[in-house]
Amino acid sequence: MDLTTDPSRILIVDDDPVTTELFKTILEAHDRKNVLVCGDSREVMGILAKQSVSVLLLDLNMPHISGQELLPQITSEHPEIPVIILTSEDNVDTAVECMKFGAFDFMAKPIDRNRLVNAVSHAVKIRELQDEVYILSTPGEVVDLQDPDAFGEIITVSPNMRKIFRYLEAAARSPKAVLVTGESGTGKELVARVVHRLSGKTGDFVPVNVSGLDDTIFSDTLFGHTRGAFTGAESQRAGLIEKASGGTLFLDEIGDLQMGAQVKLLRLLQEGEYYPLGSDRAHRSGARIVAATNADLHQKQKDGTFRKDLYYRLMAHHAQIPPLRERREDIPPLAQHFLTESAAALGRPKPGLPRELIVLLSNYAFPGNVRELQSVIYDAVSRNEGGTLSVAHIRDYLRRQQEHNGAMPQGTTADGRNISYAEPFPSLKEVEDFFISEALHRAEGNQSLAASMLGVSQSTLSRRLRKSSEEG
């Protein structure tokens, strides 16, 4: 019996092999591929102790231990598992009693096929939501990752990122779409590749940028065409959705998809089928959809440029990747990683990374996020001539960016203070002393770096400090 963790595993407990085989066949026909069967009620608690189960179908009338005896024990020791009761007795009192002991649903045999599928789908969705809420609401460090190697390409020490990783582990094996959102440069495609690796799918990861694709080009790119579908279509061509069969289709910049193409993508998500250009025969898709965008899809819905029904289909699972300025603890390990990577790519010895540079980078907002940090390090390494990475080139770059954006380094003060413009209004000296003190704190006492942050020379800062000391 497979003991690997699968968040959509279904366990059927019934002593009748004909019934269990029928239920398993029905569920597998509706994409529930990981269905386990237990014909001996005495083995149930042992199974639950060894592996993760998303939904449990429990027959009430069994030898050895009845379902009515098992139910309280299951709901007590595994309250997170939805239990659907199966019984040959359509008795209201029995149903009420089972509900009191925590049953999720109650069905009388013979059970309608659609009723069974809908009940299991509902229970799986509830379980997934419970897992999401638990993972994202857990304070501090989250539980260890089940497959940390899958996240090896994403450099982070951030507790918030680890929460997202744990959530992705819970959602990856679901057949539903995943929407990855976040600012440009945060690593959304890396996250999409992680979802593919964790999904267990053996097919390819097929990325496509859908920004600017009109209805026809989108259809031809994704769905392909038949011979003669349009002028120049001299032979049949398969689309990327076929290439991604058994794998993952990654749709980047989904927020820029035009309305006509959105309708076809919605059909693919709803029905699991598509039509190549020139064909009137529907093709089934075996690909999992992961989409990404840096656009505000809520605003696009208000503007009428993004369909609400498509949005809700895409965000069956949703991962919001925080910008680098909200996880500054990742700057040092990322800088070291890019330093090693750029030195190897340029065929140069790896220079040392001065502490002053880490402080400087940690006080910059990085509007371009991880991608901008990578570019900054690569450029500095390409210009570097010594054994230690020069701070001067990076300082000049950051100053130019701050002047262009009209902003000083971003972040809250070390002790949570703010300059208040209510009465009494601060004096110019108070404002000056405040920012000099804050700059020195952020620069960890380095006057040269603090002066750079304040936009003055080191000699000017030293003179101000001496004057303040004499006046104090």
C-alpha positions as CSV (number, residue, x, y, z in Angstrom):
1,M,0.0,0.0,0.0
2,D,1.4,3.4,-1.0
3,L,2.3,5.4,2.1
4,T,3.2,8.7,0.4
5,T,1.3,11.8,1.4
6,D,-1.5,12.8,-1.0
7,P,-3.9,15.5,0.0
8,S,-6.6,14.1,-2.2
9,R,-6.5,10.4,-1.1
10,I,-9.9,8.8,-0.5
11,L,-10.4,5.8,1.7
12,I,-13.5,3.5,1.3
13,V,-14.3,1.3,4.3
14,D,-16.9,-1.4,3.5
15,D,-16.8,-5.1,3.9
16,D,-18.7,-5.7,0.6
17,P,-16.0,-6.0,-2.2
18,V,-18.6,-5.5,-4.9
19,T,-19.7,-2.2,-3.4
20,T,-16.1,-0.9,-2.8
21,E,-15.1,-1.8,-6.3
22,L,-18.1,0.0,-7.8
23,F,-17.5,3.2,-5.7
24,K,-13.8,3.1,-6.6
25,T,-14.6,2.8,-10.3
26,I,-17.0,5.7,-10.2
27,L,-14.6,8.0,-8.4
28,E,-11.7,7.1,-10.6
29,A,-13.8,7.9,-13.7
30,H,-14.1,11.4,-12.2
31,D,-10.4,12.0,-11.8
32,R,-10.1,10.7,-8.2
33,K,-7.1,8.5,-9.0
34,N,-5.9,7.8,-5.5
35,V,-8.7,5.7,-4.0
36,L,-7.9,3.1,-1.2
37,V,-10.1,0.3,-0.2
38,C,-10.4,-1.3,3.3
39,G,-12.6,-4.3,3.8
40,D,-11.8,-4.9,7.4
41,S,-12.9,-2.2,9.9
42,R,-10.3,-3.4,12.4
43,E,-7.5,-2.0,10.1
44,V,-8.9,1.5,9.7
45,M,-7.2,3.3,12.6
46,G,-3.9,1.8,11.6
47,I,-4.2,3.1,8.1
48,L,-5.1,6.6,9.3
49,A,-2.1,6.5,11.6
50,K,0.3,5.8,8.7
51,Q,-0.9,8.0,5.9
52,S,-2.8,11.1,5.0
53,V,-6.4,10.7,4.0
54,S,-8.5,13.5,2.6
55,V,-12.0,11.9,2.7
56,L,-13.3,8.7,4.3
57,L,-16.4,6.8,3.1
58,L,-17.6,4.6,6.0
59,D,-20.2,1.8,5.9
60,L,-22.2,1.5,9.1
61,N,-23.0,-2.2,9.0
62,M,-19.8,-4.2,9.2
63,P,-18.6,-7.2,11.2
64,H,-15.9,-6.9,13.9
65,I,-16.3,-3.2,14.5
66,S,-19.3,-1.4,13.1
67,G,-19.2,2.0,11.4
68,Q,-21.2,3.5,14.4
69,E,-18.4,2.4,16.7
70,L,-15.6,3.6,14.5
71,L,-17.1,7.0,13.7
72,P,-16.5,8.6,17.2
73,Q,-13.0,7.3,17.3
74,I,-12.2,8.7,13.8
75,T,-13.6,12.1,14.5
76,S,-11.9,12.3,17.9
77,E,-8.4,11.3,16.7
78,H,-8.6,12.7,13.1
79,P,-11.1,15.6,13.3
80,E,-9.7,17.1,10.1
81,I,-11.0,14.1,7.9
82,P,-14.5,14.5,6.5
83,V,-16.4,11.2,7.0
84,I,-19.2,10.4,4.7
85,I,-21.5,7.7,6.1
86,L,-22.9,4.9,3.8
87,T,-25.7,2.7,5.0
88,S,-28.4,0.5,3.7
89,E,-30.9,1.9,6.2
90,D,-32.5,5.2,5.3
91,N,-33.2,6.1,8.9
92,V,-33.5,9.7,10.1
93,D,-32.6,8.9,13.7
94,T,-29.4,7.1,12.6
95,A,-28.4,10.0,10.3
96,V,-28.9,12.5,13.2
97,E,-26.9,10.3,15.5
98,C,-24.0,10.1,13.0
99,M,-24.1,13.9,12.5
100,K,-23.8,14.4,16.3
101,F,-20.6,12.4,16.3
102,G,-19.1,14.6,13.5
103,A,-20.1,12.9,10.2
104,F,-19.7,15.2,7.2
105,D,-22.5,13.6,5.2
106,F,-24.9,10.7,5.2
107,M,-26.0,8.6,2.2
108,A,-28.4,5.7,2.0
109,K,-27.7,2.8,-0.4
110,P,-28.2,2.3,-3.3
111,I,-26.2,5.5,-3.8
112,D,-26.7,7.6,-6.8
113,R,-23.5,8.0,-8.9
114,N,-23.8,11.8,-9.1
115,R,-24.6,12.2,-5.5
116,L,-21.5,10.2,-4.5
117,V,-19.2,12.2,-6.8
118,N,-20.6,15.6,-5.6
119,A,-20.4,14.6,-2.0
120,V,-16.8,13.5,-2.3
121,S,-15.9,16.7,-4.3
122,H,-17.5,18.9,-1.7
123,A,-15.6,17.1,1.1
124,V,-12.3,17.3,-0.7
125,K,-12.8,21.0,-1.2
126,I,-13.6,21.6,2.5
127,R,-10.5,19.6,3.5
128,E,-8.3,21.7,1.1
129,L,-9.7,24.9,2.6
130,Q,-9.1,23.7,6.1
131,D,-5.5,22.9,5.2
132,E,-5.0,26.3,3.6
133,V,-6.3,28.1,6.6
134,Y,-4.2,26.1,9.0
135,I,-1.0,26.6,7.0
136,L,-1.4,30.3,6.4
137,S,-2.5,31.1,10.0
138,T,0.2,29.2,11.8
139,P,2.3,31.7,13.7
140,G,6.1,31.8,13.5
141,E,7.9,28.8,11.9
142,V,5.7,26.3,10.2
143,V,6.0,22.5,10.2
144,D,8.9,21.0,8.2
145,L,8.5,20.7,4.5
146,Q,7.8,17.2,3.2
147,D,9.9,17.7,0.1
148,P,12.4,20.5,0.7
149,D,14.5,19.5,-2.4
150,A,11.6,20.6,-4.6
151,F,12.2,24.2,-3.5
152,G,16.0,24.1,-4.1
153,E,15.9,26.8,-6.8
154,I,14.2,29.3,-4.5
155,I,16.7,31.0,-2.2
156,T,15.0,32.1,1.0
157,V,15.1,32.0,4.8
158,S,11.8,33.8,5.2
159,P,9.2,32.2,7.5
160,N,6.5,33.7,5.3
161,M,7.9,32.0,2.3
162,R,8.1,28.7,4.1
163,K,4.4,29.0,4.9
164,I,3.8,29.5,1.2
165,F,5.9,26.5,0.4
166,R,3.9,24.3,2.8
167,Y,0.7,25.5,1.3
168,L,2.0,24.6,-2.2
169,E,2.8,21.1,-1.0
170,A,-0.8,20.8,0.2
171,A,-2.2,22.1,-3.1
172,A,0.2,20.6,-5.7
173,R,-1.5,17.3,-6.2
174,S,-4.9,18.8,-6.6
175,P,-6.1,18.7,-10.2
176,K,-7.4,22.3,-9.9
177,A,-5.7,25.3,-11.3
178,V,-3.2,27.4,-9.3
179,L,-2.9,31.1,-9.6
180,V,0.5,32.7,-8.6
181,T,0.4,36.4,-8.1
182,G,3.1,38.9,-7.1
183,E,5.1,41.9,-8.4
184,S,7.4,41.5,-11.4
185,G,10.7,39.9,-10.5
186,T,9.5,37.9,-7.4
187,G,10.0,34.5,-9.0
188,K,6.5,33.4,-10.0
189,E,7.7,31.0,-12.7
190,L,10.1,29.3,-10.2
191,V,7.0,28.8,-8.0
192,A,5.1,27.4,-10.9
193,R,7.9,24.9,-11.6
194,V,7.8,23.9,-8.0
195,V,4.1,23.1,-8.2
196,H,4.8,21.0,-11.3
197,R,7.6,19.0,-9.5
198,L,5.4,18.5,-6.4
199,S,2.4,17.4,-8.5
200,G,3.8,14.0,-9.3
201,K,3.0,14.5,-13.0
202,T,5.3,12.8,-15.4
203,G,4.6,15.1,-18.4
204,D,6.5,18.3,-19.4
205,F,6.3,21.7,-17.8
206,V,5.3,23.9,-20.8
207,P,5.5,27.7,-20.2
208,V,3.8,30.3,-22.5
209,N,3.5,34.0,-22.1
210,V,0.0,34.9,-23.2
211,S,0.4,38.7,-22.9
212,G,-0.9,40.4,-26.1
213,L,-2.1,37.2,-27.8
214,D,-5.4,37.8,-29.6
215,D,-8.1,35.2,-29.8
216,T,-6.8,33.5,-33.0
217,I,-3.1,33.4,-32.0
218,F,-4.0,32.2,-28.5
219,S,-6.1,29.4,-29.9
220,D,-3.5,28.4,-32.5
221,T,-0.6,28.5,-29.9
222,L,-2.5,26.6,-27.2
223,F,-4.9,24.4,-29.1
224,G,-3.2,23.9,-32.5
225,H,-5.0,23.7,-35.8
226,T,-6.1,21.2,-38.5
227,R,-4.9,21.2,-42.1
228,G,-6.7,24.0,-44.0
229,A,-8.0,25.7,-40.9
230,F,-6.8,29.0,-42.4
231,T,-4.6,30.3,-45.2
232,G,-1.2,28.9,-44.9
233,A,-2.2,26.0,-42.6
234,E,-0.8,23.3,-44.9
235,S,-0.6,20.6,-42.3
236,Q,-2.1,19.7,-38.9
237,R,-0.2,21.2,-35.9
238,A,-0.6,20.3,-32.2
239,G,-0.8,23.1,-29.7
240,L,1.1,23.5,-26.5
241,I,-1.9,22.1,-24.5
242,E,-1.2,18.7,-26.2
243,K,2.5,19.1,-25.5
244,A,1.7,19.6,-21.8
245,S,-0.5,16.5,-21.6
246,G,0.2,14.6,-18.4
247,G,2.2,17.6,-17.2
248,T,1.7,21.3,-16.5
249,L,0.8,24.2,-18.8
250,F,2.1,27.5,-17.3
251,L,0.3,30.6,-18.5
252,D,2.3,33.7,-17.7
253,E,0.9,37.2,-17.7
254,I,-2.6,35.9,-17.5
255,G,-3.9,39.3,-16.5
256,D,-3.1,40.6,-20.1
257,L,-5.1,37.9,-21.9
258,Q,-7.7,39.3,-24.2
259,M,-11.4,38.7,-23.6
260,G,-12.0,36.4,-26.6
261,A,-9.2,34.1,-25.5
262,Q,-10.5,34.2,-21.9
263,V,-13.7,32.6,-23.0
264,K,-11.8,29.6,-24.5
265,L,-9.5,29.3,-21.5
266,L,-12.6,29.2,-19.2
267,R,-14.1,26.3,-21.3
268,L,-10.8,24.5,-20.9
269,L,-10.9,24.9,-17.1
270,Q,-14.6,24.1,-16.8
271,E,-14.9,21.2,-19.2
272,G,-11.4,19.9,-19.5
273,E,-11.7,20.1,-23.3
274,Y,-10.8,22.3,-26.2
275,Y,-11.2,22.7,-30.0
276,P,-8.2,23.0,-32.3
277,L,-8.7,25.7,-35.0
278,G,-10.7,24.2,-37.9
279,S,-12.0,21.2,-35.9
280,D,-15.5,20.6,-34.6
281,R,-14.4,17.6,-32.5
282,A,-13.6,18.3,-28.8
283,H,-10.2,17.2,-27.5
284,R,-9.7,16.2,-23.9
285,S,-6.9,17.9,-22.0
286,G,-4.6,16.0,-19.6
287,A,-2.7,19.1,-18.5
288,R,-2.8,20.9,-15.1
289,I,-3.1,24.7,-15.5
290,V,-0.9,27.1,-13.5
291,A,-1.2,30.8,-14.2
292,A,0.7,33.9,-13.0
293,T,0.3,37.6,-13.1
294,N,1.6,40.8,-11.6
295,A,-1.7,42.6,-12.5
296,D,-4.5,43.5,-10.0
297,L,-7.2,41.1,-11.2
298,H,-9.7,42.6,-8.8
299,Q,-9.3,46.0,-10.5
300,K,-9.4,44.3,-13.9
301,Q,-12.7,42.7,-13.1
302,K,-14.1,46.1,-12.1
303,D,-12.8,47.6,-15.3
304,G,-14.5,44.8,-17.3
305,T,-11.2,43.5,-18.8
306,F,-11.1,40.2,-16.9
307,R,-13.9,37.7,-16.5
308,K,-15.0,37.0,-12.9
309,D,-15.9,33.4,-13.7
310,L,-12.4,32.8,-15.1
311,Y,-10.8,34.5,-12.1
312,Y,-12.6,32.1,-9.7
313,R,-11.7,29.1,-11.8
314,L,-8.0,30.1,-11.9
315,M,-7.8,30.7,-8.1
316,A,-8.9,27.3,-6.9
317,H,-5.5,27.5,-5.3
318,H,-3.8,30.9,-4.9
319,A,-0.2,31.8,-3.8
320,Q,0.7,35.4,-3.3
321,I,4.5,35.9,-3.5
322,P,5.7,38.8,-1.2
323,P,8.0,41.4,-2.7
324,L,11.7,41.4,-1.6
325,R,11.2,44.5,0.5
326,E,8.8,42.5,2.7
327,R,11.4,39.7,3.3
328,R,14.6,41.6,3.6
329,E,16.1,38.7,5.5
330,D,16.5,37.0,2.1
331,I,18.8,39.7,0.7
332,P,22.1,38.3,2.2
333,P,21.6,34.7,1.0
334,L,20.3,35.9,-2.4
335,A,23.3,38.3,-2.8
336,Q,25.7,35.4,-1.9
337,H,24.0,33.1,-4.4
338,F,24.1,35.6,-7.2
339,L,27.7,36.5,-6.4
340,T,28.6,32.8,-6.8
341,E,26.4,32.4,-9.9
342,S,27.7,35.6,-11.7
343,A,31.4,34.8,-11.0
344,A,31.0,31.4,-12.5
345,A,29.1,32.7,-15.5
346,L,31.7,35.4,-16.2
347,G,34.6,33.0,-15.5
348,R,36.0,35.2,-12.7
349,P,37.1,34.4,-9.2
350,K,34.3,34.9,-6.7
351,P,35.0,38.2,-4.9
352,G,34.2,38.7,-1.2
353,L,31.0,40.4,-0.1
354,P,31.6,43.2,2.3
355,R,29.3,43.7,5.3
356,E,28.8,47.3,4.3
357,L,27.3,46.2,1.0
358,I,24.7,43.9,2.7
359,V,23.6,46.8,4.9
360,L,23.4,49.1,1.8
361,L,21.3,46.6,-0.1
362,S,19.1,45.9,2.9
363,N,18.1,49.6,3.0
364,Y,16.9,49.7,-0.6
365,A,13.3,49.0,-1.7
366,F,14.1,46.9,-4.8
367,P,11.1,47.7,-6.9
368,G,12.4,45.1,-9.4
369,N,12.6,42.5,-6.6
370,V,14.8,39.5,-6.8
371,R,15.4,40.0,-10.6
372,E,16.7,43.5,-9.9
373,L,19.1,42.2,-7.1
374,Q,20.4,39.6,-9.5
375,S,21.1,42.3,-12.2
376,V,22.8,44.6,-9.6
377,I,25.1,41.8,-8.5
378,Y,25.9,40.6,-12.0
379,D,26.8,44.1,-13.1
380,A,28.9,44.8,-10.1
381,V,30.9,41.5,-10.6
382,S,31.4,42.3,-14.3
383,R,33.0,45.7,-13.3
384,N,34.9,44.5,-10.3
385,E,38.7,44.4,-10.3
386,G,39.7,43.4,-6.7
387,G,39.3,40.5,-4.4
388,T,36.3,42.2,-2.6
389,L,33.2,43.4,-4.4
390,S,33.3,47.1,-4.8
391,V,30.6,49.0,-3.0
392,A,31.0,52.1,-5.1
393,H,29.3,50.8,-8.3
394,I,26.3,49.5,-6.4
395,R,26.0,52.7,-4.2
396,D,26.0,54.8,-7.4
397,Y,23.3,52.6,-8.9
398,L,21.1,52.8,-5.9
399,R,21.5,56.5,-5.6
400,R,20.5,57.0,-9.2
401,Q,17.4,54.8,-8.7
402,Q,16.4,56.6,-5.6
403,E,16.8,60.0,-7.3
404,H,14.8,58.8,-10.3
405,N,12.0,57.4,-8.1
406,G,12.1,60.3,-5.8
407,A,12.3,58.1,-2.7
408,M,14.7,57.5,0.2
409,P,15.4,53.9,1.3
410,Q,12.2,52.2,2.3
411,G,11.3,50.6,5.7
412,T,10.1,51.3,9.2
413,T,12.4,52.8,11.8
414,A,14.2,50.4,14.1
415,D,12.2,51.4,17.1
416,G,8.9,51.9,15.4
417,R,9.0,55.7,15.6
418,N,7.3,58.0,13.1
419,I,7.8,61.8,12.5
420,S,4.5,63.4,13.5
421,Y,3.2,66.6,11.9
422,A,0.6,67.2,14.5
423,E,1.2,69.7,17.3
424,P,3.8,70.4,18.5
425,F,5.5,70.7,15.1
426,P,9.0,69.3,15.1
427,S,11.9,71.7,14.8
428,L,14.4,71.4,11.9
429,K,17.1,70.3,14.4
430,E,14.8,67.6,15.7
431,V,14.1,66.3,12.2
432,E,17.8,66.4,11.3
433,D,18.8,64.6,14.5
434,F,16.2,62.0,14.0
435,F,17.2,61.1,10.4
436,I,20.9,61.2,11.2
437,S,20.3,58.8,14.1
438,E,18.2,56.5,12.0
439,A,20.7,56.5,9.1
440,L,23.5,55.6,11.5
441,H,21.4,52.8,13.0
442,R,20.6,51.3,9.6
443,A,24.2,51.6,8.5
444,E,25.3,49.8,11.7
445,G,27.4,52.8,12.7
446,N,29.2,53.1,9.3
447,Q,29.4,56.9,8.8
448,S,30.3,56.6,5.1
449,L,27.2,54.5,4.3
450,A,25.0,56.7,6.6
451,A,26.2,59.8,4.7
452,S,25.4,58.1,1.4
453,M,21.8,57.3,2.6
454,L,21.4,60.9,3.8
455,G,22.7,62.4,0.5
456,V,25.6,64.2,2.1
457,S,29.4,63.7,2.2
458,Q,31.1,61.8,5.0
459,S,32.9,65.0,6.1
460,T,29.5,66.9,6.3
461,L,28.0,64.2,8.4
462,S,31.1,64.1,10.7
463,R,30.8,67.9,11.1
464,R,27.1,67.6,12.0
465,L,27.8,64.9,14.6
466,R,30.6,67.0,16.2
467,K,28.4,70.0,16.3
468,S,25.5,68.0,17.8
469,S,27.9,66.5,20.4
470,E,29.2,70.0,21.4
471,E,25.7,71.4,21.7
472,G,24.5,68.4,23.7
